Amino acid sequence: MIKIYSDESFIQVEHIKNLLESYHIDCVTKNTALSSLAGEVPSTECWPELWLIDGSKKEMALAIITESKLACSAGENDWVCEKCDEKIEGMFEICWQCGALR
């Protein structure tokens, strides 16, 4: 297993996990319950982490993460899901209603 991503926000880590899994990249989260140690150890050591199960998919996973971050920072426009016509905020790549990819 290879650590691929970490963030202070558990929600952001779960978002990236869901995004990678939508591309059939299996991963697991770790350190989800370490926030109580903050102050005792460096805060970044307590952040939730995302680990790839198959290290051979590292490059693909990093590309997906980078693309997702660029889309968020570029202030991408909202979009409408082609499958269910749900309006989705631009930062999301997956429809929350039906799970379809952008």
FENWO-V744948 format. One record per residue. N is the residue number from 0. RES is the residue in three letters. SS is DSSP state (helix for helix, strand for strand, loop for the rest). PSI is psi in degrees with one decimal (none if undefined). BURIAL is # if it has 9 or more other C-alpha atoms within 8 Angstrom, else .. Layout:
# FENWO-V744948
N&RES&SS&PSI&BURIAL / N&RES&SS&PSI&BURIAL
This chain:
# FENWO-V744948
0&MET&loop&149.4&. / 1&ILE&strand&132.0&# / 2&LYS&strand&126.2&. / 3&ILE&strand&-24.2&# / 4&TYR&strand&147.1&. / 5&SER&strand&145.4&# / 6&ASP&strand&152.7&# / 7&GLU&loop&-20.1&. / 8&SER&loop&117.1&. / 9&PHE&helix&-35.6&# / 10&ILE&helix&-42.0&. / 11&GLN&helix&-40.3&. / 12&VAL&helix&-42.8&# / 13&GLU&helix&-36.4&# / 14&HIS&helix&-47.4&. / 15&ILE&helix&-39.3&# / 16&LYS&helix&-47.9&# / 17&ASN&helix&-39.4&. / 18&LEU&helix&-48.4&# / 19&LEU&helix&-41.0&# / 20&GLU&helix&-27.5&# / 21&SER&helix&-19.0&. / 22&TYR&loop&15.1&. / 23&HIS&loop&37.9&. / 24&ILE&loop&107.1&# / 25&ASP&loop&135.3&# / 26&CYS&strand&164.2&# / 27&VAL&strand&152.3&# / 28&THR&strand&146.8&# / 29&LYS&strand&166.2&. / 30&ASN&loop&30.2&# / 31&THR&loop&-13.7&# / 32&ALA&loop&23.1&. / 33&LEU&loop&1.3&# / 34&SER&helix&-24.2&. / 35&SER&helix&-16.1&. / 36&LEU&helix&-8.1&. / 37&ALA&strand&131.3&# / 38&GLY&loop&-32.6&. / 39&GLU&loop&-33.7&. / 40&VAL&strand&163.5&. / 41&PRO&loop&138.4&. / 42&SER&helix&-36.2&. / 43&THR&helix&-21.4&. / 44&GLU&helix&-15.6&. / 45&CYS&helix&-6.1&# / 46&TRP&loop&145.7&# / 47&PRO&strand&144.7&# / 48&GLU&strand&152.5&# / 49&LEU&strand&126.7&# / 50&TRP&strand&133.9&# / 51&LEU&strand&138.3&# / 52&ILE&loop&-38.9&# / 53&ASP&loop&104.8&# / 54&GLY&helix&-19.4&. / 55&SER&helix&-12.7&. / 56&LYS&helix&13.7&# / 57&LYS&helix&-48.9&# / 58&GLU&helix&-42.9&. / 59&MET&helix&-43.5&. / 60&ALA&helix&-44.5&# / 61&LEU&helix&-38.9&# / 62&ALA&helix&-41.0&. / 63&ILE&helix&-43.6&# / 64&ILE&helix&-45.8&# / 65&THR&helix&-45.0&. / 66&GLU&helix&-40.3&. / 67&SER&helix&-44.4&# / 68&LYS&helix&-40.4&. / 69&LEU&helix&-39.7&. / 70&ALA&helix&-40.2&# / 71&CYS&helix&-43.8&# / 72&SER&helix&-22.5&. / 73&ALA&loop&-4.4&. / 74&GLY&loop&45.1&. / 75&GLU&loop&147.3&# / 76&ASN&loop&156.2&. / 77&ASP&loop&158.2&# / 78&TRP&strand&162.6&# / 79&VAL&strand&128.0&. / 80&CYS&loop&129.4&# / 81&GLU&loop&-21.5&. / 82&LYS&loop&-42.8&. / 83&CYS&loop&1.7&. / 84&ASP&loop&21.2&. / 85&GLU&loop&137.9&. / 86&LYS&strand&127.7&. / 87&ILE&strand&140.3&# / 88&GLU&loop&148.5&. / 89&GLY&loop&-24.2&# / 90&MET&loop&-14.0&# / 91&PHE&loop&142.5&. / 92&GLU&loop&-9.5&# / 93&ILE&strand&138.0&# / 94&CYS&loop&126.3&# / 95&TRP&loop&-22.6&. / 96&GLN&loop&-49.2&. / 97&CYS&loop&-10.3&. / 98&GLY&loop&4.2&. / 99&ALA&loop&146.8&. / 100&LEU&strand&154.0&. / 101&ARG&loop&none&.
